[in-house]
Amino acid sequence: MSVFTNGILLVQTAQKLWQGKKKWKLEALGHTQHYIDTAKKNHDQTLSPGIFYKLNDYPLEALFAANLIAGLINYKLTPLESRLISKAGAILALGDVYCDDTTISFEKMQLMLEEPHQANPVHSIDRLFLDIYKDLLIELDDTQQVFFHHTLMQGFEAEKDSRKLKDPDLDAAQVRQIIKNKGGISLLIYRSLMHTPLSEKEREVLWLAGAFTQLIDDLFDLSWDMRKHTQTSATICTTFSEIRRQLEAHYSLLIASLKHSGLNPDNCREFAFVFYVFKLGADAYIRQIRNYCDDLIIPEQILALSKEQLRFVHSDITHVAFVLPKAFGFTY
């Protein structure tokens, strides 16, 4: 591809990542804020500040992902779909909290997912989850509800497996599979709320894209997961070079899947470019951390870094200068 064509792609991607995200954040909060405000009025210790942060973040990510998917398949989201996807983002946020930060039994979680009207909320987090989930289900027609619920239960199984990541003896191959499946199914949950057929080839693309995003998240959460003694695709690596090779290999799988998907080639190229920029951001972050550590991933060194040293500012001039030339060299 020419530098000029890549420049156009870069401008389009910048609009999606900056201007679009501002719009989608306001839209997502418009669909979920009243649930959050109600929960804040009278809640117990099961709703921490961290949970409210996730409830602001996940619905935005859900809409952002949904709009990327819509662009890939030449589809325009309806206002109803945007509302449902925002609520699904909030549900996934609370699901993460349930699995990662509570001791709730899988039986109770399954009851809430399969029989929400029969479930008795004990804590504030239960009431909040059920309020959002029941309202979402009511707005789905019967066919779509079956598809969404089936995909959501697949996500539940992936979340159940994620509790195994607390086991320090878990095999590295199992860790990677759990991580990828958790990320891969998340995009498919949002896709299940779009009222248009899903092909198997598109399903593969979206699973790989979601898994790739989760691998990048693991890199940025490396210090946090080390403190929590949670195994991830990043914590099991011994060097940052190994993390980088892992991302490169998975990105190659995503590109190959896009090329064989039968979807519009121009849309696939734009979709691939967005994830290429994500990969460049990961490279820039590795470069940042290497200013304080060598290539070896030594927990004591990582945990000794300050919040400022760990913080990644996308607009930092050193990151921009690193990413821009590489972005212009994108090939598909």
N, C-alpha and C positions, 0 to 999 in steps of 0.2 A: 504493500500500500504506500501511497505517496505521503510525504510530510504534510502536504496541504490537506489531504483527506483525514489524516490523523489529527491535524489541528482542529478540524471541524468536529471530529469525534470528541476531542478533549473539551471543547467548549460545551458541547451537548452534555457530556458527563458532568462537567462542573455545575451546570444548571441543575441536573438531577441531584447531585450531592449537596448542593448548597441551597439554591432557591427552592427546589422541589421539596427538600426536607423541611424547610420552614413552613411551607404550605401544608404539608402532610402532618406535621406536628400539631398545628392548630386544629386541623380536621380530626385527627385521632383523639385529641383531648376533648374535642367537642362531643365525641361519642362516648367517652368513658369518664369524664371528669365528675359527672353527677354521682356516679357510683363511688368514686374516691371521696368526694365531699361528704357523702352520707356516712361512709365508713369512718371518716376522721372524727365525726361528731361524738361518737361513743364507741371506743374500741379498747380491746385488751392488749396485752403485750405480744400477741401473735402478729400484730401489724407494726413493724418497725419502720424507721425512716428509710432503710434500704429497700423495703418492699414498695414503698411509695415511689422511690426512684425508679424501680423496675416498671412500675405501672405507668410512669411517664414515658419510659424508654421503649418498652416492647411494642405497644400499639403503633408508635411511630415507625419502628423497624418493620412491623407487619405491613403497613401501608406502603412503605418504601419498597419492600420486596414485591408486594403485589403489583405495584406500578411497573417495576422492572419486568415481571412476568408478563403483564398485559402488553408491554411493548414488544416482547419477544414473539407473542402469538397474534399480534394485530388485533387486540381486543381492548375495548374501552370499558373500564369499570363503571358500574352503575352506582348511584348514591347508596342504595341498599347494600351492595356488595362491600363498598368502602366501610360502611358502618359495621357490618358483620365481621369483616377482617380486623378492624380496630378492636372489637370485643374479643376476637380470637387471640389477638396479641396479648391482651390483659389476662386471658385464661392461661396462656402459655407462661406468662410471667409468674402467676400464682402457682402453676404446676411445678415450675423450677424451684420455687421456694419450698413447696411441700416436700419435694424429693431431696433437695440439697440441705435444707436448714431445719427440718422438723423430723419427728419420729412417727408421723402418721402412718398407720398401717396401709398396705396396698389394698386390703379388703375395703377399708373405708373410702379410699380414693376411687376404687372401682364402683362402689355403690353410688357415689356422687356423680360419676360420669354416666352410669347406665340408668340410674333411677333418681335423678336429681329432685323430683317432686316428693320422693319418699325419704330422702336423706334429712336427718335432723342436725342442723348446724350447732356445734358446741362452742366454737370460738369465732371471733370477728373475721378471721381469714376465711372460715367456712361460709359465713353469711355472705361475704363479699364475692367469693367464688361462685356460689350458687345463684346469687342475684344476677350476675353477668351471664352466666351459662344458661340459665333458664330463659332469660330474655332473648338470647341469641337463638336458641332452639325454636322458640315460638315464631320467629320470623322466617324460618326455613320451610319450604314445602316438603312433602313427604319424601320425594326422591332425593332431593338435595340433602335432607337431614340424614338419610341412610349413608350417603357417600361421605358426608362430613364426619359423622359419628364413627364410621369404620376407620377413616384416616386418623381421627383423634385417638382412637384406641390403639392404633399402631404407635402413635406418639407416646401414649401412656406406657406401652411395653418398653419403648426406648428409654423413657425416664426411669422405669423400674431398674433397668440394667445400669443406669448411670450411678445408682447407689453403690454398685460394686466397685466404683472407682476409688472408694475409700480404702479398699484392700491393697496394701503395699506390695503384696505378692502376686497381684493380677498380672498375667502375661501381657507383654507389650502389644502383641497382635490383637488380643482381646480389647485392650484399652483403645486402640485405634479404631476398631470396628464399632465399639460402643459410641465413641465420639462422633464418628462419621454418620452413623445411623441417627443419632440424636439431632444432628444438624440437618441431615438430608430430609427427614420426615417433616421438619418444621415448615419448609417451603411448600410441601405437598398439602399440609393442613390449610394453609392460606389459599392454595390453588383449588382446594375442594369447595371453596365458597364462591368460586366463579362459575356462573351458569353457562358453561361451554364445555364440550367434550375434551377429555384428557387422553392423549395417545400414549402408548407405552414408551415411545422414543422421547416424547416430551417429559414423561415421568422420570426417565433416566437422567435427562439433562438437569431437571430441577433437583433431584436427589443429589447429584454430584455438586451442583452449585451450592446447595445448603450445607453439604458436608465440607466444602472448601471454605465457606464462611466460618464454620465452627472451628476449623483448623487455625484460621487467622485469629479468631477470638481467643483460642487457647494461648497463642503467642502473647497477645496483649494482656492476658490474665495470668501470666506465668508466676509472678510474685504472689498474687492473691491466692492462687491454687496451691502454691508451696506452703503458704501460711495455714491453709485449711487442710493440709495433708491429703490433697485430692490428686489422684493421677489423671493426667490429660495427655493429649498427643504432644504437648510441649514439654511437660515435666519428665516424660520418659526418655527424652532426647539427652544426649551427653554434650552436644555442641550446638551452637546456633547454625552452623553450616548444615547440620543434620535436619534442623527445622526447615531451613531454606530448601533443601533437596526434597523434603516431604511435600512442601507447598508446590514446588515446580512439577513434581510428578503428578500430583492431583490436578493441577491446572491443565496439564497435558491431556489427562483423561477427560476433563470437561470440554476442552476444545475438540477432541476427537468425537465426543458424543454430539456436540453441536453440529459438526460437519456432516454427520450421518443421520441427523434428526428429521430431515425433510422439511424443516421450517424455513421461512424466508431467509435467504442468505444475508441480506443487508441487516435484518433484525438480529440474526445470530452474531454478526460481526460487532454490532453495537453492544449486544449483551456480553460478548467475550471481552470487549474493551473495558467495560465497567469492572469486570473481575480481574483484568490485567492491572488496572489502576489499584484495586485492592491489594494485589500481590506486590506491586511497587511500594505501596504504603507499608506493608509488612517488611519489605527489604529495608526501607528507610528506618523503621523502628529497630530492627536488628542492628543497623549501623549506629543508631543512637545509643543503644545499650552497650555496644562494644566500645564506646568511649569510656566506659567505667569498668567494664569487665573484658577479659579476653574471650576467645571463641568458646572456651570450655564453659559449660553451664554448671556452676558451683553454687548450690543453694545458699551457703553462707554469704557469698558475694552478692547474689541477687537480693536476698532479704535485707542486706545492709544498705541498699539503695534507698534514697529518699523519695517521697511522692513526686517531687519536682523532677527528679532524675528519671523516674518511671513514666511520667506524664508525656503523652504524645500530642503535640500541637501540629495539626495538619498544615496550617498556614505558615509555620516557621520557615524562614527564608532558606535555611540549610536543607530542609526536606523538599521544598519546592525546587531548588536548584538541582537536587539529586533526582527527583521524579520526572521533571519536565522533559529533559533530553531523551530519557528512556521511553516516555509515553509517545513521543514523536516517532520513535523507531518501532512501534507496534506492528506486528505482522499477524495475519490470520490465514 
